[in-house]
Structures are given as C-alpha cells and as structure tokens.
C-alpha cells in the first residue's frame, strides 16, 4: 500500500475532461469511449465520476450511473503501475461510504478473474450470467447490497 501514500480522491468535473480522456486513451485505448460520452459522464447529474490522484497524476477512475436507491459501475480503470494496490477498491468503497444508495450493480467478463476476485472481496455477489455481453463473451451481472449501520 506504500504506492497509495500521497493520494486523494475527488469528484471529476467538466474541467477534468482532458485528464480523464488522456488517461483512458493511454491505458485503455483499445476500449473506445466517445468524447460525447466522456462529456456526459462529467456533466450530467445521473453520473458520478471520481478520480484517484497520486500527487497530481490520475491513477484511477470510476464512473457510476446513479439512481435514487441504486447505482451501476459504468467504467472503472487503474493505471497499470497501480493495479493490485487498492485503487479500484478504494474508489468503490469511497462511493459506498459517501452515498445513500442501497445497492450497486456491475457487469464483468467471466474471463476477467482479477476483477471478479476484487468485486467478491468487496462483497459483490453474482446475480446472473449475460450471454455474449462483452465482445461475444459471457459476463456476470454482479451486485452488492449496502448495509446501513
């Protein structure tokens, strides 16, 4: 966890458009997202986009589509040098700790065993399988109910 010293999380805004887009293109360029979509994720009220920064550099982000009582993880990404150091789990947990949603959903390729392990470690459960959802590959629909204490 030493890599996560000097980090902070903040909600991204339209002023972060270039930072988010360049981060995504650099690390996930094979998975295209349009400028229009990035703009929506940063400006429309139904989306909440958070970034984790190490010093001043974006090292991970997560985009949630939020409803009144639930949310979906639309995208999540971590810079390769920071993977397996808690960036994604910290971003998700921060959202859960600061919102009043009661459950959260996501889809993940059944071949992405690292992500599935991460989500299970955070308490997500498999609800169903979606056939041929990601590039003709099956995916899991996963969910987590939030416990209020």
N, C-alpha and C positions, 0 to 999 in steps of 0.2 A: 504493500500500500504506500510505500515511500513516493512513488510516482504521483500520488494524489495529493501530496502536500502542495500548498500554494495554488489550490484550485478553488473555484467558486462556480455556482450555478446561478443563471439568471434567465428570465423570460426574454426571448428574442423578439425583436420588433422589425418593422419595415426597414429601419436603418441598418439592420444586420443582413439584408438581402445578399449582398456580395460575399460576405463572410460565409454564410450558410451555403450559398451556391458553389463557391470555390472549394469549400471543404468537401461537399458532396461529389463534385466532379473529380477532385484529386483522389479521393478514397473509394468512391463507388461509381465511377464514370460509366461502367458497363450497365448500370441501372439508371436509366434516364428519367429525370423529372423536369417538366417544362418550367420556364420562367413564370408563367402564369400560375402554375400550381404553387411554386415557392412563394410567390406574392400572396396568394390566398392563405397559405399556412402562417404567414407573418402578419396578416392584416384582418382576416375575417374572425369574428368573435367565436365561432364554433370550434376554432383551432387554438390550441395552446402549444407553443413551441418553446422548448428550453434547451439551452446550451450549457455545457460544462467547459470552463476555460482553465487552462494551466498557465499561470501568469497571465498573458494576454492572448494566448492562442486557443482557438476552439479545438477541443479534443473529442467531443462527442455531442450528439444532439438527439432529441426525441420530439416527435410531433404527435399530439393527441387530438383526436376528434372528440369533442365533449358534448354530452347531453346534460339533461337535468340531473339524472341519477347515475349515469354510466359514462364510460369513455372507451375509445378504441385507440390502440397504438397504431398509428398510420405508418410511421417510419422511425427507425432507431439506428444510429450508426456511431461507431467508435473508431478513432484513428488507430491504425494497426499497432503502433508502439504502445498504446494504452489499453489494448484488449487484455482481458483476464486480470484487470486491476481494479474492478469495481465501478467503472464509469457508467455503464448501462444500468446496473442495479441501483446505483446511487441516484441517477436521473429518475428512474421509475419510482423509487422509494420517496424521493423528494416530492414528486407529484402526489403520491398517495397520502403523504403526511400533510400536505397543504391544501387539499381539496376535500369537498364533501361528497364526492361520488361514492356510490355503494358497490360498484363492480367495474371491472376493466377487462377488455377483450383484446385479442390479437390473433393474427394468423401467422403461422410459421411453417416453412417447408419441413416435411417429415425427414428430409435429409440433413437438415441443419441441427445436428445433435448438440453442438455447443450452445446454441441459442435455446434449445429445448431444455437443456440442463440448467441454464441461467433462469429461465422462467419458472421451472419447477422449484428451484431453490428459493424463489420469491413467493412461492405458494400458489402459483398458477396450476390449474388442472386442465386436462384435455376434455373438451366437451364433445367434439366430433371430428370427423375427417372430411375435408373438402377435396373431392376427386379432381385431379388435373388443374389445381388452382394457380400454382406458380410455374409458369413456363412448362406446362404439361406435367407437372409433378404434383403429387398429392400434398396437402398441407393439413396441419392440425388447427382447429379453432380452439383456442385456449382462453380461460377466464380466471379471474380471481375476485372473490368477494372480499370487500374491505370490512374488517372488524372495527367497530367503533367502541372505544373504551371510555 
